[in-house]
Amino acid sequence: MAEIDDVKRDVAIANRILSHVGLATGVLVSLGHASFRVPGDPELFVVKGRGYDIDALPLMQPDDMIVCDLEGRKVGGPPNATQCFEVKMHSAVFKNHPEVQSVVHCHPRYATMMSVLQARLVPMCNEGAQLVRKPLPVYPHSKLILTEEDGQGVATALGDSPAALLRGHGAITTGQNLEQSVMNMLHLEEQARMNWYAFCAMGPDHPGIPEADLVEARNQPTIAELDHFVGGPAIRGGAGGGGAWRYFTHLITQELDAGR
């Protein structure tokens, strides 16, 4: 029970972060959901539900989270709520990709816009550059993912990519943990925003960061390997750092602990 409670808390924090960073605000405030497999029981996952008295991501509490099996059936959670309507997006990805531990879906505006324009996202800045190094897969429908067939379609389109666009319907990202899946979504939207700026300035054939630069960046030594850092304190997260994620979780944890 304690393990499930810990997962529910982490998933609630992740969902609130999606709103905190602007991916689920305004008219989108109830649209989006993060999920995470239950450690030690990969046949179950925890996800945000629907049907709350006030259904908004920034208000989610650990006890609001829903436990589901890999068919998308609710097996635990508050009696007044149901699993998210697009639970098949999560269950199908978990079923088809055992390496995936966390899934995020939301409707980031720039990524959604670029999916409709059918413009390939190319690396435009360091944040998320490797994520869009290759053309992102696109699920070519804007409908809700409601059926097993729909979910399997998204899982198939995703393939071995950590992210995919859903035409006119946002994006899906995955990860080995909630930090990866949520930060992949943030980085994807940052790349989409930068691509939109370039699209407006120069048109659909605008340049991006050259492949040689991406290879060079990927082959750089880690911070721990640099002589001038030897003997110093360990730096969490390496060169890219995990500062943003820890900052977001710190803020949301304070809110939860304060009963907000």
HELIX and SHEET records of a PDB file:
HELIX    1   1 ALA A    2  HIS A   20  1                                  19    
HELIX    2   2 GLY A   26  LEU A   28  5                                   3    
HELIX    3   3 LEU A   57  LEU A   59  5                                   3    
HELIX    4   4 PRO A   62  ASP A   64  5                                   3    
HELIX    5   5 VAL A   87  ASN A   96  1                                  10    
HELIX    6   6 ARG A  109  LEU A  117  1                                   9    
HELIX    7   7 GLN A  130  VAL A  132  5                                   3    
HELIX    8   8 GLU A  148  LEU A  158  1                                  11    
HELIX    9   9 LEU A  178  MET A  202  1                                  25    
HELIX   10  10 GLU A  211  ARG A  218  1                                   8    
HELIX   11  11 ILE A  223  GLU A  225  5                                   3    
HELIX   12  12 ASP A  227  PHE A  229  5                                   3    
HELIX   13  13 GLY A  243  ASP A  257  1                                  15    
SHEET    1   A 8 LYS A  74  GLY A  76  0                                        
SHEET    2   A 8 ILE A  66  ASP A  69 -1                                        
SHEET    3   A 8 ASP A  41  VAL A  47 -1                                        
SHEET    4   A 8 HIS A  33  VAL A  38 -1                                        
SHEET    5   A 8 SER A 102  CYS A 106 -1                                        
SHEET    6   A 8 ALA A 171  GLY A 175 -1                                        
SHEET    7   A 8 ALA A 163  LEU A 166 -1                                        
SHEET    8   A 8 VAL A 138  TYR A 139  1                                        
SHEET    1   B 2 GLY A  49  ARG A  50  0                                        
SHEET    2   B 2 THR A  82  GLN A  83 -1                                        
END                                                                             
